[in-house]
């Protein structure tokens, strides 16, 4: 077999080898793009899963029993004073107070110190790792009992009595570090639960 002036002894030219290399690079790039897209989609689905699990949990545990247990926590002085109405430290129905919800452990923290959750919907310390990217915080507002003389008037200050209702506001969001909200496409969710005391 004779040698081709443009090729080698196997019959492939340099141009053939370059074309094959370019096709291989293109195929590998396409495969990488598909895998990257699938991993991003999987991460977003896991984020929605965590969001649903945490929000369902917070909605189901908020009750008068949980608020009474949370009042025993040292950080919940406002809630304790509001529920007990002691020492003229009564709560008003016009003010929101920070709240740490406790149910066997912290479930939601105060806005200044929220409770973190990871991609497995497990509690974690905010800022401890890149996986601890979700936060849950809470506040509350009391609604005092009605004035005995006028059932259509609610007192603005609950004087020495347990409030009639407590509305717990919660906010589920993403930690602001590393642009996690842009990566996951999640927006903060704010909701509330009204508890009859």
Contact map, one row per residue, 1 for C-alpha under 8 A:
11100000000000000000000000000000000000000000000000000000000000000000000000000000000000000000000000000000000000000000000000000000000000000000000000000000000000000000000000000000000000000000000000000
11110000000000000000000000000000000000000000000000000000000000000000000000000000000000000000000000000000000000000000000000000000000000000000000000000000000000000000000000000000000000000000000000000
11111011101000000000000000000000000000000000000000000000000000000000000000000000000000000000000000000000000000000000000000000000000000000000000000000000000000000000000000000000000000000000000000000
01111111101000000000000000000000000000000000000000000000000000000000000000000000000000000000000000000000000000000000000000000000000000000000000000000000000000000000000000000000000000000000000000000
00111111000000000000000000000000000000000000000000000000000000000000000000000000000000000000000000000000000000000000000000000000000000000000000000000000000000000000000000000000000000000000000000000
00011111000011000000000000000000000000000000000000000000000000000000000000000000000000000000000000000000000000000000000000000000000000000000000000000000000000000000000000000000000000000000000000000
00111111111111000000000000000000000000000000000000000000000000000000000000000000000000000000000000000000000000000000000000000000000000000000000000000000000000000000000000000000000000000000000000000
00111111111110000000000000000000000000000000000000000000000000000000000000000000000000000000000000000000000000000000000000000000000000000000000000000000000000000000000000000000000000000000000000000
00110011111100000000000000000000000000000000000000000000000000000000000000000000000000000000000000000000000000000000000000000000000000000000000000000000000000000000000000000000000000000000000000000
00000011111100000000000000000000000000000000000000000000000000000000000000000000000000000000000000000000000000000000000000000000000000000000000000000000000000000000000000000000000000000000000000000
00110011111110000000000000000000000000000000000000000000000000000000000000000000000000000000000000000000000000000000000000000000000000000000000000000000000000000000000000000000000000000000000000000
00000011111111011000000000000000000000000000000000000000000000000000000000000000000000000000000000000000000000000000000000000000000000000000000000000000000000000000000000000000000000000000000000000
00000111001111111000000000000000000000000000000000000000000000000000000000000000000000000000000000000000000000000000000000000000000000000000000000000000000000000000000000000000000000000000000000000
00000110000111111100000000000000000000000000000000000000000000000000000000000000000000000000000000000000000000000000000000000000000000000000000000000000000000000000000000000000000000000000000000000
00000000000011111110000000000000000000000000000000000000000000000000000000000000000000000000000000000000000000000000000000000000000000000000000000000000000000000000000000000000000000000000000000000
00000000000111111111000000000000000000000000000000000000000000000000000000000000000000000000000000000000000000000000000000000000000000000000000000000000000000000000000000000000000000000000000000000
00000000000111111111100000000000000000000000000000000000000000000000000000000000000000000000000000000000000000000000000000000000000000000000000000000000000000000000000000000000000000000000000000000
00000000000001111111110000000000000000000000000000000000000000000000000000000000000000000000000000000000000000000000000000000000000000000000000000000000000000000000000000000000000000000000000000000
00000000000000111111111000000000000000000000000000000000000000000000000000000000000000000000000000000000000000000000000000000000000000000000000000000000000000000000000000000000000000000000000000000
00000000000000011111111100000000000000000000000000000000000000000000000000000000000000000000000000000000000000000000000000000000000000000000000000000000000000000000000000000000000000000000000000000
00000000000000001111111110000000000000000000000000000000000000000000000000000000000000000000000000000000000000000000000000000000000000000000000000000000000000000000000000000000000000000000000000000
00000000000000000111111111000000000000000000000000000000000000000000000000000000000000000000000000000000000000000000000000000000000000000000000000000000000000000000000000000000000000000000000000000
00000000000000000011111111100000000000000000000000000000000000000000000000000000000000000000000000000000000000000000000000000000000000000000000000000000000000000000000000000000000000000000000000000
00000000000000000001111111110000000000000000000000000000000000000000000000000000000000000000000000000000000000000000000000000000000000000000000000000000000000000000000000000000000000000000000000000
00000000000000000000111111111000000000000000000000000000000000000000000000000000000000000000000000000000000000000000000000000000000000000000000000000000000000000000000000000000000000000000000000000
00000000000000000000011111111100000000000000000000000000000000000000000000000000000000000000000000000000000000000000000000000000000000000000000000000000000000000000000000000000000000000000000000000
00000000000000000000001111111110000000000000000000000000000000000000000000000000000000000000000000000000000000000000000000000000000000000000000000000000000000000000000000000000000000000000000000000
00000000000000000000000111111111000000000000000000000000000000000000000000000000000000000000000000000000000000000000000000000000000000000000000000000000000000000000000000000000000000000000000000000
00000000000000000000000011111111100000000000000000000000000000000000000000000000000000000000000000000000000000000000000000000000000000000000000000000000000000000000000000000000000000000000000000000
00000000000000000000000001111111110000000000000000000000000000000000000000000000000000000000000000000000000000000000000000000000000000000000000000000000000000000000000000000000000000000000000000000
00000000000000000000000000111111111000000000000000000000000000000000000000000000000000000000000000000000000000000000000000000000000000000000000000000000000000000000000000000000000000000000000000000
00000000000000000000000000011111111100000000000000000000000000000000000000000000000000000000000000000000000000000000000000000000000000000000000000000000000000000000000000000000000000000000000000000
00000000000000000000000000001111111110000000000000000000000000000000000000000000000000000000000000000000000000000000000000000000000000000000000000000000000000000000000000000000000000000000000000000
00000000000000000000000000000111111111000000000000000000000000000000000000000000000000000000000000000000000000000000000000000000000000000000000000000000000000000000000000000000000000000000000000000
00000000000000000000000000000011111111100000000000000000000000000000000000000000000000000000000000000000000000000000000000000000000000000000000000000000000000000000000000000000000000000000000000000
00000000000000000000000000000001111111110000000000000000000000000000000000000000000000000000000000000000000000000000000000000000000000000000000000000000000000000000000000000000000000000000000000000
00000000000000000000000000000000111111111000000000000000000000000000000000000000000000000000000000000000000000000000000000000000000000000000000000000000000000000000000000000000000000000000000000000
00000000000000000000000000000000011111111100000000000000000000000000000000000000000000000000000000000000000000000000000000000000000000000000000000000000000000000000000000000000000000000000000000000
00000000000000000000000000000000001111111110000000000000000000000000000000000000000000000000000000000000000000000000000000000000000000000000000000000000000000000000000000000000000000000000000000000
00000000000000000000000000000000000111111111000000000000000000000000000000000000000000000000000000000000000000000000000000000000000000000000000000000000000000000000000000000000000000000000000000000
00000000000000000000000000000000000011111111100000000000000000000000000000000000000000000000000000000000000000000000000000000000000000000000000000000000000000000000000000000000000000000000000000000
00000000000000000000000000000000000001111111110000000000000000000000000000000000000000000000000000000000000000000000000000000000000000000000000000000000000000000000000000000000000000000000000000000
00000000000000000000000000000000000000111111111000000000000000000000000000000000000000000000000000000000000000000000000000000000000000000000000000000000000000000000000000000000000000010000000000000
00000000000000000000000000000000000000011111111100000000000000000000000000000000000000000000000000000000000000000000000000000000000000000000000000000000000000000000000000000000000000011000000000000
00000000000000000000000000000000000000001111111110000000000000000000000000000000000000000000000000000000000000000000000000000000000000000000000000000000000000000000000000000000000000000000000000000
00000000000000000000000000000000000000000111111111000000000000000000000000000000000000000000000000000000000000000000001100000000000000000000000000000000000000000000000000000000000000000000000000000
00000000000000000000000000000000000000000011111111100000000000000000000000000000000000000000000000000000000000000000001000000000000000000000000000000000000000000000000000000000000000010000000000000
00000000000000000000000000000000000000000001111111110000000000000000000000000000000000000000000000000000000000000000000000000000000000000000000000000000000000000000000000000000000000000000000000000
00000000000000000000000000000000000000000000111111111000000000000000000000000000000000000000000000000000000000000000000000000000000000000000000000000000000000000000000000000000000000000000000000000
00000000000000000000000000000000000000000000011111111100000000000000000000000000000000000000000000000000000000000000011110000000000000000000000000000000000000000000000000000000000000000000000000000
00000000000000000000000000000000000000000000001111111110000000000000000000000000000000000000000000000000000000000000000000000000000000000000000000000000000000000000000000010000000000000000000000000
00000000000000000000000000000000000000000000000111111111000000000000000000000000000000000000000000000000000000000000000000000000000000000000000000000000000000000000000000000000000000000000000000000
00000000000000000000000000000000000000000000000011111111100000000000000000000000000000000000000000000000000000000000000010000000000000000000000000000000000000000000000000000000000000000000000000000
00000000000000000000000000000000000000000000000001111111110000000000000000000000000000000000000000000000000000000000000010000000000000000000000000000000000000000000000000000000000000000000000000000
00000000000000000000000000000000000000000000000000111111111000000000000000000000000000000000000000000000000000000000000000000000000000000000000000000000000000000000000000010000000000000000000000000
00000000000000000000000000000000000000000000000000011111111100000000000000000000000000000000000000000000000000000000000000000000000000000000000000000000000000000000000000000000000000000000000000000
00000000000000000000000000000000000000000000000000001111111110000000000000000000000000000000000000000000000000000000000000000000000000000000000000000000000000000000000000000000000000000000000000000
00000000000000000000000000000000000000000000000000000111111111000000000000000000000000000000000000000000001100000000000000000000000000000000000000000000000000000000000000000000000000000000000000000
00000000000000000000000000000000000000000000000000000011111111000000000000000000000000000000000000000000000000000000000000000000000000000000000000000000000000000000000000000000000000000000000010000
00000000000000000000000000000000000000000000000000000001111111100000000000000000000000000000000000000000000000000000000000000000000000000000000000000000000000000000000000000000000000000000000000000
00000000000000000000000000000000000000000000000000000000111111100100000000000000000000000000000000000010000000000000000000000000000000000000000000000000000000000000000000000000000000000000000000000
00000000000000000000000000000000000000000000000000000000011111111110000000000000000000000000000000000000000000000000000000000000000000000000000000000000000000000000000100000000000000000000000010100
00000000000000000000000000000000000000000000000000000000000111111110000000000000000000000000000000000000000000000000000000000000000000000000000000000000000000000000000000000000000000000000000000100
00000000000000000000000000000000000000000000000000000000000001111111000000000000000000000000000000000000000000000000000000000000000000000000000000000000000000000000000000000000000000000000000000111
00000000000000000000000000000000000000000000000000000000000001111111100000000000000000000000000000000000000000000000000000000000000000000000000000000000000000000000000000000000000000000000000000000
00000000000000000000000000000000000000000000000000000000000011111111110000000000000000000000000000001110000000000000000000000000000000000000000000000000000000000000000000000000000000000000000000000
00000000000000000000000000000000000000000000000000000000000001111111111000000000000000000000000000001100000000000000000000000000000000000000000000000000000000000000000000000000000000000000000000000
00000000000000000000000000000000000000000000000000000000000000011111111100000000001000000000000000000000000000000000000000000000000000000000000000000000000000000000000000000000000000000000000000000
00000000000000000000000000000000000000000000000000000000000000001111111110000000000000000000000000000110000000000000000000000000000000000000000000000000000000000000000000000000000000000000000000000
00000000000000000000000000000000000000000000000000000000000000000111111110010010000000000000000000011110000000000000000000000000000000000000000000000000000000000000000000000000000000000000000000000
00000000000000000000000000000000000000000000000000000000000000000011111111011011001000000000000000000000000000000000000000000000000000000000000000000000000000000000000000000000000000000000000000000
00000000000000000000000000000000000000000000000000000000000000000001111111010001000000000000000000000000000000000000000000000000000000000000000000000000000000000000000000000000000000000000000000000
00000000000000000000000000000000000000000000000000000000000000000000111111111000000000000000000000000100000000000000000000000000000000000000000000000000000000000000000000000000000000000000000000000
00000000000000000000000000000000000000000000000000000000000000000000001111111000000000000000000000000000000000000000000000000000000000000000000000000000000000000000000000000000000000000000000000000
00000000000000000000000000000000000000000000000000000000000000000000000011111000000000000000000000010000000000000000000000000000000000000000000000000000000000000000000000000000000000000000000000000
00000000000000000000000000000000000000000000000000000000000000000000011111111111000000000000000001110000000000000000000000000000000000000000000000000000000000000000000000000000000000000000000000000
00000000000000000000000000000000000000000000000000000000000000000000001011111111100000000000000000000000000000000000000000000000000000000000000000000000000000000000000000000000000000000000000000000
00000000000000000000000000000000000000000000000000000000000000000000000000011111110000000010000011000000000000000000000000000000000000000000000000000000000000000000000000000000000000000000000000000
00000000000000000000000000000000000000000000000000000000000000000000011000011111111000000000000010100000000000000000000000000000000000000000000000000000000000000000000000000000000000000000000000000
00000000000000000000000000000000000000000000000000000000000000000000001100011111111110000000000000000000000000000000000000000000000000000000000000000000000000000000000000000000000000000000000000000
00000000000000000000000000000000000000000000000000000000000000000000000000001111111111001110000000000000000000000000000000000000000000000000000000000000000000000000000000000000000000000000000000000
00000000000000000000000000000000000000000000000000000000000000000000000000000111111110001110000000000000000000000000000000000000000000000000010000000000000001000110000000000000000000000000000000000
00000000000000000000000000000000000000000000000000000000000000000001001000000011111110000000000000000000000000000000000000000000000000000000000000000000000000001110000000000000000000000000000000000
00000000000000000000000000000000000000000000000000000000000000000000000000000001111111000000000000000000000000000000000000000000000000000000000000000000000000011100000000000000000000000000000000000
00000000000000000000000000000000000000000000000000000000000000000000000000000001111111111110000000000000000000000000000000000000000000000000000000000000000001111100000000000000000000000000000000000
00000000000000000000000000000000000000000000000000000000000000000000000000000000100111111100000000000000000000000000000000000000000000000000000000000000000000010000000000000000000000000000000000000
00000000000000000000000000000000000000000000000000000000000000000000000000000000000011111100000000000000000000000000000000000000000000000000000000000000000000000000000000000000000000000000000000000
00000000000000000000000000000000000000000000000000000000000000000000000000000000000011111100000000000000000000000000000000000000000000000000000000000000000000110000000000000000000000000000000000000
00000000000000000000000000000000000000000000000000000000000000000000000000000000110011111110000000000000000000000000000000000000000000000000000000000000000000000000000000000000000000000000000000000
00000000000000000000000000000000000000000000000000000000000000000000000000000000110011111111000000000000000000000000000000000000000000000000000000000000000011110000000000000000000000000000000000000
00000000000000000000000000000000000000000000000000000000000000000000000000000100110010001111101000000000000000000000000000000000000000000000010000000000000011000000000000000000000000000000000000000
00000000000000000000000000000000000000000000000000000000000000000000000000000000000000000111111000000000000000000000000000000000000000000000111100000000000111000000000000000000000000000000000000000
00000000000000000000000000000000000000000000000000000000000000000000000000000000000000000011111100000000000000000000000000000000000000000000111100000000001111000000000000000000000000000000000000000
00000000000000000000000000000000000000000000000000000000000000000000000000000000000000000001111100000000000000000000000000000000000000000000100000000000000100000000000000000000000000000000000000000
00000000000000000000000000000000000000000000000000000000000000000000000000000000000000000011111110000000000000000000000000000000000000000000100000000000000000000000000000000000000000000000000000000
00000000000000000000000000000000000000000000000000000000000000000000000000000000000000000000111111000000000000000000000000000000000000000011110000000000000000000000000000000000000000000000000000000
00000000000000000000000000000000000000000000000000000000000000000000000000000110000000000000001111100000000000000000000000000000000000000011100000000000000000000000000000000000000000000000000000000
00000000000000000000000000000000000000000000000000000000000000000000000000010100000000000000000111110000000001100000000000000000000000000111000000000000000000000000000000000000000000000000000000000
00000000000000000000000000000000000000000000000000000000000000000000000000010010000000000000000011111000000111000000000000000000000000001111000000000000000000000000000000000000000000000000000000000
00000000000000000000000000000000000000000000000000000000000000000000010000110000000000000000000001111100011111000000000000000000000000001110000000000000000000000000000000000000000000000000000000000
00000000000000000000000000000000000000000000000000000000000000000110010000000000000000000000000000111110011110000000000000000000000000000100000000000000000000000000000000000000000000000000000000000
00000000000000000000000000000000000000000000000000000000000000000110110010000000000000000000000000011111111100000000000000000000000000000000000000000000000000000000000000000000000000000000000000000
00000000000000000000000000000000000000000000000000000000000010000100110000000000000000000000000000001111111000000000000000000000000000000000000000000000000000000000000000000000000000000000000000000
00000000000000000000000000000000000000000000000000000000000000000000000000000000000000000000000000000111110000000000000000000000000000000000000000000000000000000000000000000000000000000000000000000
00000000000000000000000000000000000000000000000000000000000000000000000000000000000000000000000000000111111000000000000000000000000000000000000000000000000000000000000000000000000000000000000000000
00000000000000000000000000000000000000000000000000000000000000000000000000000000000000000000000000011111111110000010000000000000000000000000000000000000000000000000000000000000000000000000000000000
00000000000000000000000000000000000000000000000000000000010000000000000000000000000000000000000000011110111110000010000000100000000000010000000000000000000000000000000000000000000000000000000000000
00000000000000000000000000000000000000000000000000000000010000000000000000000000000000000000000000111100011111000110000000000000000000011100000000000000000000000000000001000000000000000000000000000
00000000000000000000000000000000000000000000000000000000000000000000000000000000000000000000000000111000011111111110000000000000000000011100000000000000000000000000000000000000000000000000000000000
00000000000000000000000000000000000000000000000000000000000000000000000000000000000000000000000001110000000111111100000000000000000000001110000000000000000000000000000000000000000000000000000000000
00000000000000000000000000000000000000000000000000000000000000000000000000000000000000000000000001000000000011111100000000000000000000001110000000000000000000000000000000000000000000000000000000000
00000000000000000000000000000000000000000000000000000000000000000000000000000000000000000000000000000000000011111100000000000000000000000000000000000000000000000000000000000000000000000000000000000
00000000000000000000000000000000000000000000000000000000000000000000000000000000000000000000000000000000000011111110000000000000000000001000000000000000000000000000000000000000000000000000000000000
00000000000000000000000000000000000000000000000000000000000000000000000000000000000000000000000000000000000111111111000000000100000000111000000000000000000000000000000000000000000000000000000000000
00000000000000000000000000000000000000000000000000000000000000000000000000000000000000000000000000000000011110001111100000111100000000111000000000000000000000000000000000000000000000000000000000000
00000000000000000000000000000000000000000000000000000000000000000000000000000000000000000000000000000000000000000111110000111100000111110000000000000000000000000000000000000000000000000000000000000
00000000000000000000000000000000000000000000000000000000000000000000000000000000000000000000000000000000000000000011111111111100000111110000000000000000000000000000000000000000000000000000000000000
00000000000000000000000000000000000000000000000001000000000000000000000000000000000000000000000000000000000000000001111111110000001111000000000000000000000000000000000000000000000000000000000000000
00000000000000000000000000000000000000000000011001000000000000000000000000000000000000000000000000000000000000000000111111000000001110000000000000000000000000000000000000000000000000000000000000000
00000000000000000000000000000000000000000000010001000000000000000000000000000000000000000000000000000000000000000000111111000000000000000000000000000000000000000000000000000000000000000000000000000
00000000000000000000000000000000000000000000000001001100000000000000000000000000000000000000000000000000000000000000111111100000000000000000000000000000000000000000000000000000000000000000000000000
00000000000000000000000000000000000000000000000000000000000000000000000000000000000000000000000000000000000000000000111111110000000000000000000000000000000000000000000000000000000000000000000000000
00000000000000000000000000000000000000000000000000000000000000000000000000000000000000000000000000000000001000000011110011111000000000000000000000000000000000000000000000000000000000000000000000000
00000000000000000000000000000000000000000000000000000000000000000000000000000000000000000000000000000000000000000011110001111101000100000000000000000000000000000000000000000000000000000000000000000
00000000000000000000000000000000000000000000000000000000000000000000000000000000000000000000000000000000000000000011100000111111000100000000000000000000000000000000000000000000000000000000000000000
00000000000000000000000000000000000000000000000000000000000000000000000000000000000000000000000000000000000000000111100000011111100110100000000000000000000000000000000000000010000000000000000000000
00000000000000000000000000000000000000000000000000000000000000000000000000000000000000000000000000000000000000000000000000001111110110000000000000000000000000000000000000000000000000000000000000000
00000000000000000000000000000000000000000000000000000000000000000000000000000000000000000000000000000000000000000000000000011111110100000000000000000000000000000000000000000000000000000000000000000
00000000000000000000000000000000000000000000000000000000000000000000000000000000000000000000000000000000000000000000000000000111111100000000000000000000000000000000000000000000000000000000000000000
00000000000000000000000000000000000000000000000000000000000000000000000000000000000000000000000000000000000000000000000000000011111110000000000000000000000000000000000000000000000000000000000000000
00000000000000000000000000000000000000000000000000000000000000000000000000000000000000000000000000000000000000000000011000000000111110000000000000000000000000000000000000000000000000000000000000000
00000000000000000000000000000000000000000000000000000000000000000000000000000000000000000000000000000000000000000001111000011111111111000000000000000000000000000000000000000000000000000000000000000
00000000000000000000000000000000000000000000000000000000000000000000000000000000000000000000000000000000000000000001111000000110011111100000000000000000000000000000000000000110000100000000000000000
00000000000000000000000000000000000000000000000000000000000000000000000000000000000000000000000000000000000000000001110000000000000111110000000000000000000000000000000000011110000000000000000000000
00000000000000000000000000000000000000000000000000000000000000000000000000000000000000000000000000000000000000000111100000000100000011111000000000000000000000000000000000011110000000000000000000000
00000000000000000000000000000000000000000000000000000000000000000000000000000000000000000000000000000000001110000111100000000000000001111100000000000000000000000000000001111000000000000000000000000
00000000000000000000000000000000000000000000000000000000000000000000000000000000000000000000000000110000000111101110000000000000000000111110000000000000000000000000000001110000000000000000000000000
00000000000000000000000000000000000000000000000000000000000000000000000000000000000000000000000001111000000111100000000000000000000000011111000000000000000000000000000111100000000000000000000000000
00000000000000000000000000000000000000000000000000000000000000000000000000000000000000000000000111110000000001100000000000000000000000001111100000000000000000000000000111000000000000000000000000000
00000000000000000000000000000000000000000000000000000000000000000000000000000000000000000000000111100000000000000000000000000000000000000111110000000000000000000000011110000000000000000000000000000
00000000000000000000000000000000000000000000000000000000000000000000000000000000000000000001111110000000000000000000000000000000000000000011111000000000000000000000011100000000000000000000000000000
00000000000000000000000000000000000000000000000000000000000000000000000000000000010000000011100100000000000000000000000000000000000000000001111100000000000000000011111000000000000000000000000000000
00000000000000000000000000000000000000000000000000000000000000000000000000000000000000000001100000000000000000000000000000000000000000000000111110000000010101000011111000000000000000000000000000000
00000000000000000000000000000000000000000000000000000000000000000000000000000000000000000001100000000000000000000000000000000000000000000000011111000000011111000111100000000000000000000000000000000
00000000000000000000000000000000000000000000000000000000000000000000000000000000000000000000000000000000000000000000000000000000000000000000001111100000011001000111100000000000000000000000000000000
00000000000000000000000000000000000000000000000000000000000000000000000000000000000000000000000000000000000000000000000000000000000000000000000111110111111000000000000000000000000000000000000000000
00000000000000000000000000000000000000000000000000000000000000000000000000000000000000000000000000000000000000000000000000000000000000000000000011111111111000000000000000000000000000000000000000000
00000000000000000000000000000000000000000000000000000000000000000000000000000000000000000000000000000000000000000000000000000000000000000000000001111110000000000000000000000000000000000000000000000
00000000000000000000000000000000000000000000000000000000000000000000000000000000000000000000000000000000000000000000000000000000000000000000000000111110000000000000000000000000000000000000000000000
00000000000000000000000000000000000000000000000000000000000000000000000000000000000000000000000000000000000000000000000000000000000000000000000001111111100000000000000000000000000000000000000000000
00000000000000000000000000000000000000000000000000000000000000000000000000000000000000000000000000000000000000000000000000000000000000000000000001111111110000000000000000000000000000000000000000000
00000000000000000000000000000000000000000000000000000000000000000000000000000000000000000000000000000000000000000000000000000000000000000000000001100111110000000000000000000000000000000000000000000
00000000000000000000000000000000000000000000000000000000000000000000000000000000000000000000000000000000000000000000000000000000000000000000000001100111111000000000000000000000000000000000000000000
00000000000000000000000000000000000000000000000000000000000000000000000000000000000000000000000000000000000000000000000000000000000000000000001111100011111100000000000000000000000000000000000000000
00000000000000000000000000000000000000000000000000000000000000000000000000000000000000000000100000000000000000000000000000000000000000000000000111100000111111000000000000000000000000000000000000000
00000000000000000000000000000000000000000000000000000000000000000000000000000000000000000001110000000000000000000000000000000000000000000000001100000000011111000000000000000000000000000000000000000
00000000000000000000000000000000000000000000000000000000000000000000000000000000000000000111100000000000000000000000000000000000000000000000000100000000001111100000000000000000000000000000000000000
00000000000000000000000000000000000000000000000000000000000000000000000000000000010010000111100000000000000000000000000000000000000000000000001110000000001111111110000000000000000000000000000000000
00000000000000000000000000000000000000000000000000000000000000000000000000000000000010010100000000000000000000000000000000000000000000000000000000000000000011111000000000000000000000000000000000000
00000000000000000000000000000000000000000000000000000000000000000000000000000000000111010100000000000000000000000000000000000000000000000000000000000000000001111100000000000000000000000000000000000
00000000000000000000000000000000000000000000000000000000000000000000000000000000001110000000000000000000000000000000000000000000000000000000000000000000000001111110000000000000000000000000000000000
00000000000000000000000000000000000000000000000000000000000000000000000000000000011110000000000000000000000000000000000000000000000000000000000110000000000001011111000000000000000000000000000000001
00000000000000000000000000000000000000000000000000000000000000000000000000000000011000000000000000000000000000000000000000000000000000000000011110000000000001001111110000000000000000000000000000001
00000000000000000000000000000000000000000000000000000000000000000000000000000000000000000000000000000000000000000000000000000000000000000000011110000000000000000111110000000000000000000000000000011
00000000000000000000000000000000000000000000000000000000000000000000000000000000000000000000000000000000000000000000000000000000000000000000011110000000000000000011111000000000000000000000000001111
00000000000000000000000000000000000000000000000000000000000000000000000000000000000000000000000000000000000000000000000000000000000000000001111000000000000000000011111100000000000000000000000001111
00000000000000000000000000000000000000000000000000000000000000000000000000000000000000000000000000000000000000000000000000000000000000000001111000000000000000000000111110000000000000000000000111100
00000000000000000000000000000000000000000000000000000000000001000000000000000000000000000000000000000000000000000000000000000000000000000111100000000000000000000000011111000000000000000000000111100
00000000000000000000000000000000000000000000000000000000000000000000000000000000000000000000000000000000000000000000000000000000000000000111000000000000000000000000001111100000000000000000011110000
00000000000000000000000000000000000000000000000000000000000000000000000000000000000000000000000000000000000100000000000000000000000000011110000000000000000000000000000111110000000000000000011100000
00000000000000000000000000000000000000000000000000000000000000000000000000000000000000000000000000000000000000000000000000000000000000011100000000000000000000000000000011111000000000000001111000000
00000000000000000000000000000000000000000000000000100010000000000000000000000000000000000000000000000000000000000000000000000000000001111000000000000000000000000000000001111100000000000001110000000
00000000000000000000000000000000000000000000000000000000000000000000000000000000000000000000000000000000000000000000000000000000000001110000000000000000000000000000000000111110000000000111100000000
00000000000000000000000000000000000000000000000000000000000000000000000000000000000000000000000000000000000000000000000000000000000011100000000000000000000000000000000000011111000110000111000000000
00000000000000000000000000000000000000000000000000000000000000000000000000000000000000000000000000000000000000000000000000000100000011100000000000000000000000000000000000001111100110000000000000000
00000000000000000000000000000000000000000000000000000000000000000000000000000000000000000000000000000000000000000000000000000000000000000000000000000000000000000000000000000111111110000000000000000
00000000000000000000000000000000000000000000000000000000000000000000000000000000000000000000000000000000000000000000000000000000000000000000000000000000000000000000000000000011111100000000000000000
00000000000000000000000000000000000000000000000000000000000000000000000000000000000000000000000000000000000000000000000000000000000000000000000000000000000000000000000000000001111100000000000000000
00000000000000000000000000000000000000000000000000000000000000000000000000000000000000000000000000000000000000000000000000000000000000000000000000000000000000000000000000000001111111100000000000000
00000000000000000000000000000000000000000000000000000000000000000000000000000000000000000000000000000000000000000000000000000000000010000000000000000000000000000000000000000111111111110000000000000
00000000000000000000000000000000000000000000000000000000000000000000000000000000000000000000000000000000000000000000000000000000000000000000000000000000000000000000000000000111001111111110000000000
00000000000000000000000000000000000000000000000000000000000000000000000000000000000000000000000000000000000000000000000000000000000000000000000000000000000000000000000000000000001111111100000000000
00000000000000000000000000000000000000000000000000000000000000000000000000000000000000000000000000000000000000000000000000000000000000000000000000000000000000000000000000000000001111111000000000000
00000000000000000000000000000000000000000011001000000000000000000000000000000000000000000000000000000000000000000000000000000000000000000000000000000000000000000000000000000000000111111100000000000
00000000000000000000000000000000000000000001000000000000000000000000000000000000000000000000000000000000000000000000000000000000000000000000000000000000000000000000000000000000000011111110000000000
00000000000000000000000000000000000000000000000000000000000000000000000000000000000000000000000000000000000000000000000000000000000000000000000000000000000000000000000000001100000011011111000000000
00000000000000000000000000000000000000000000000000000000000000000000000000000000000000000000000000000000000000000000000000000000000000000000000000000000000000000000000000001100000010001111100000000
00000000000000000000000000000000000000000000000000000000000000000000000000000000000000000000000000000000000000000000000000000000000000000000000000000000000000000000000000111100000000000111110000000
00000000000000000000000000000000000000000000000000000000000000000000000000000000000000000000000000000000000000000000000000000000000000000000000000000000000000000000000000111000000000000011111000000
00000000000000000000000000000000000000000000000000000000000000000000000000000000000000000000000000000000000000000000000000000000000000000000000000000000000000000000000011110000000000000001111100000
00000000000000000000000000000000000000000000000000000000000000000000000000000000000000000000000000000000000000000000000000000000000000000000000000000000000000000000000011100000000000000000111110000
00000000000000000000000000000000000000000000000000000000000000000000000000000000000000000000000000000000000000000000000000000000000000000000000000000000000000000000001111000000000000000000011111000
00000000000000000000000000000000000000000000000000000000001001000000000000000000000000000000000000000000000000000000000000000000000000000000000000000000000000000000001110000000000000000000001111100
00000000000000000000000000000000000000000000000000000000000000000000000000000000000000000000000000000000000000000000000000000000000000000000000000000000000000000000111100000000000000000000000111110
00000000000000000000000000000000000000000000000000000000000001110000000000000000000000000000000000000000000000000000000000000000000000000000000000000000000000000000111100000000000000000000000011111
00000000000000000000000000000000000000000000000000000000000000010000000000000000000000000000000000000000000000000000000000000000000000000000000000000000000000000001110000000000000000000000000001111
00000000000000000000000000000000000000000000000000000000000000010000000000000000000000000000000000000000000000000000000000000000000000000000000000000000000000000111110000000000000000000000000000111
